[in-house]
Amino acid sequence: VRSSAASDVYKRQIIDRPDFEQLITGFFARVSVGMVEKVVVYKVFQIVGVASAKPYRTLNNKQTTHHLVLQYGNTKQTGLILNVSNSKFLQSEVDSWSNETGITSLDDQQAAQALSKYTF
């Protein structure tokens, strides 16, 4: 399992590379999915590809058309790189991901360790 803290520094270093999609596909990311009572809610998604869509500016004010193709369970959606957190996954987020995907071969601690093994 490859995981991603996806810091802005890393995004700046690779976002313009021609192999950007190849580099990030397969990683897991902590992605903001909205707010509940003024608290940002995150989910663990697997990055399954990159789509080209409406241009937007990244945190470092760089324009890109890269939108991440994200998978949560059986559901795929696109998301902005801006919504990827550079914080570690919370245990509750890992538990939700595990429940949604049906992957139960790892206990909670092992899953959290696997999801946070590779950070950038």
Phi, psi and omega in degrees: 000126176256137181234170188215126168274340174048053180295156180300324179300313181295317181300320179296325183286331187244348190300330181264001180289143179295338180260023182308311182299315180298323182293324188257344180297132181101342178285160173255146181224147175267111190242133176291130180242010178136195181229146173229120181050048177066019176242129179290133180255134180239153172228155174271122178240151169265135176278116183250002178168185178226135177244153175259127183210198184310130179296148175211168180259137178278179181300331179268019176065025177266134180276138178214158173249005181287123173239132181283137171266116188245143178236134175228108187066233179264002185261131175248145177207164175261154180211156179279146176300330179302333184272000179275129180276151173258014177266159178291156177295141172274152180302321180297326178290320178295318179299315179298316178299314180299316179296319183289322183274343181078008178280109183239010182286345178251138172284171186304316182293317179296319179297316179297319179294318180296318181289341181249010184296313182252112178239152175220000000 
